[in-house]
Amino acid sequence: MFSFYQSLAKILPKNIPIFLATAYAFLFGSIVLFIIHLLSSSNKSIIMSEKNIPILIGIGALLAVGNFFTIKAYSLGAPQSGFVAVFNPASVTFGVILGFILWQEKLSLGQIAGILLSIIGILFIVSFKK
């Protein structure tokens, strides 16, 4: 879905304010998620506990900053195919490593092998682009 989203973003007019367009996309995405919540959850309330609000604000800020850097990379000329091919395996690898460090999750042999293959793949992609 992320790749489709990036592909759709490429057909937007060049003169559109990209960060405003992204804000609208997030707004519409939020509406869709509210609808999905209301249709799929037994708890139809949309009220969150006050103690969770700072965490949710942090998650939202991190999503926005992450999208800012992704949009900035594309606006500076990063090719979508190369960027996604590096970003996705790096994101998964980073997530697994954070889970290991922060949450003391156990790593299986398959996860370790996957991390190594991801790193090797990223190195191949970067080295062949030169």
C-alpha positions as CSV (number, residue, x, y, z in Angstrom):
1,M,0.0,0.0,0.0
2,F,2.9,2.4,0.8
3,S,4.2,1.9,-2.8
4,F,0.8,2.6,-4.3
5,Y,0.5,5.7,-2.1
6,Q,3.9,6.9,-3.4
7,S,2.9,6.1,-7.0
8,L,-0.3,8.1,-6.7
9,A,1.7,11.0,-5.2
10,K,3.8,11.1,-8.3
11,I,0.8,12.0,-10.5
12,L,-0.1,15.1,-8.4
13,P,0.6,18.4,-10.2
14,K,4.1,19.7,-9.7
15,N,2.9,23.0,-8.3
16,I,0.8,21.6,-5.5
17,P,2.0,22.3,-2.0
18,I,3.2,18.8,-1.2
19,F,3.1,19.1,2.6
20,L,-0.5,20.5,2.5
21,A,-1.4,17.7,0.1
22,T,0.1,15.2,2.6
23,A,-1.9,16.8,5.5
24,Y,-5.1,16.3,3.5
25,A,-4.1,12.7,2.8
26,F,-3.5,12.1,6.5
27,L,-6.9,13.8,7.3
28,F,-8.8,11.6,4.9
29,G,-6.8,8.6,6.1
30,S,-7.9,9.5,9.7
31,I,-11.5,9.6,8.7
32,V,-11.2,6.2,7.0
33,L,-9.6,4.8,10.1
34,F,-12.4,6.2,12.3
35,I,-14.9,4.6,10.1
36,I,-13.1,1.2,10.2
37,H,-12.9,1.5,14.0
38,L,-16.6,2.2,14.3
39,L,-17.5,-0.7,11.9
40,S,-15.1,-3.3,13.3
41,S,-14.8,-2.6,17.0
42,S,-17.2,-3.7,19.7
43,N,-16.3,-0.5,21.6
44,K,-17.8,2.3,19.4
45,S,-16.3,5.2,21.5
46,I,-13.8,7.5,19.9
47,I,-12.6,8.9,23.2
48,M,-9.1,8.0,24.3
49,S,-7.7,8.0,27.9
50,E,-5.9,11.2,28.8
51,K,-2.8,9.2,29.8
52,N,-2.5,7.8,26.3
53,I,-2.8,11.3,24.6
54,P,1.0,12.2,24.9
55,I,2.0,8.8,23.5
56,L,-0.4,9.3,20.6
57,I,0.9,12.8,20.0
58,G,4.4,11.4,19.9
59,I,3.4,8.7,17.4
60,G,1.7,11.3,15.2
61,A,4.7,13.6,15.4
62,L,7.0,10.7,14.4
63,L,4.8,9.8,11.5
64,A,4.7,13.4,10.3
65,V,8.5,13.8,10.6
66,G,9.1,10.4,8.9
67,N,6.8,11.5,6.0
68,F,8.6,14.9,5.9
69,F,11.9,13.2,5.3
70,T,10.4,10.8,2.7
71,I,8.8,13.7,0.8
72,K,12.0,15.7,1.1
73,A,14.0,12.8,-0.3
74,Y,11.7,12.6,-3.3
75,S,11.7,16.3,-3.9
76,L,15.5,16.3,-3.9
77,G,15.4,13.7,-6.7
78,A,15.6,10.3,-4.9
79,P,14.2,7.7,-7.3
80,Q,11.2,5.9,-5.8
81,S,12.5,2.4,-6.8
82,G,15.9,2.9,-5.1
83,F,14.5,4.7,-2.1
84,V,11.8,2.1,-1.3
85,A,14.2,-0.8,-2.0
86,V,16.6,0.6,0.7
87,F,14.0,2.1,3.0
88,N,11.7,-0.9,3.5
89,P,14.4,-3.5,4.5
90,A,16.2,-0.9,6.7
91,S,12.9,-0.1,8.4
92,V,12.2,-3.7,9.2
93,T,15.8,-4.3,10.3
94,F,15.7,-1.2,12.5
95,G,12.4,-2.2,14.0
96,V,13.6,-5.7,14.9
97,I,16.8,-4.3,16.5
98,L,14.8,-1.8,18.5
99,G,12.5,-4.6,19.7
100,F,15.6,-6.5,20.8
101,I,17.2,-3.5,22.6
102,L,14.2,-1.7,24.1
103,W,11.7,-4.5,24.7
104,Q,14.1,-7.4,25.2
105,E,12.4,-9.5,22.5
106,K,14.2,-12.7,21.5
107,L,15.6,-13.0,18.1
108,S,15.2,-16.2,16.2
109,L,17.7,-17.6,13.8
110,G,15.4,-16.7,10.9
111,Q,15.2,-13.1,12.1
112,I,19.0,-12.8,12.4
113,A,19.4,-14.3,8.9
114,G,16.7,-11.9,7.6
115,I,18.6,-8.9,9.1
116,L,21.8,-10.0,7.6
117,L,20.2,-10.6,4.2
118,S,18.5,-7.2,4.4
119,I,21.8,-5.5,5.2
120,I,23.5,-7.4,2.3
121,G,20.7,-6.4,-0.1
122,I,20.9,-2.7,1.0
123,L,24.7,-2.8,0.4
124,F,24.2,-4.3,-3.0
125,I,21.6,-1.7,-4.0
126,V,23.8,1.1,-2.8
127,S,27.0,-0.2,-4.3
128,F,25.5,-0.9,-7.8
129,K,24.0,2.6,-8.0
130,K,27.4,4.2,-8.0
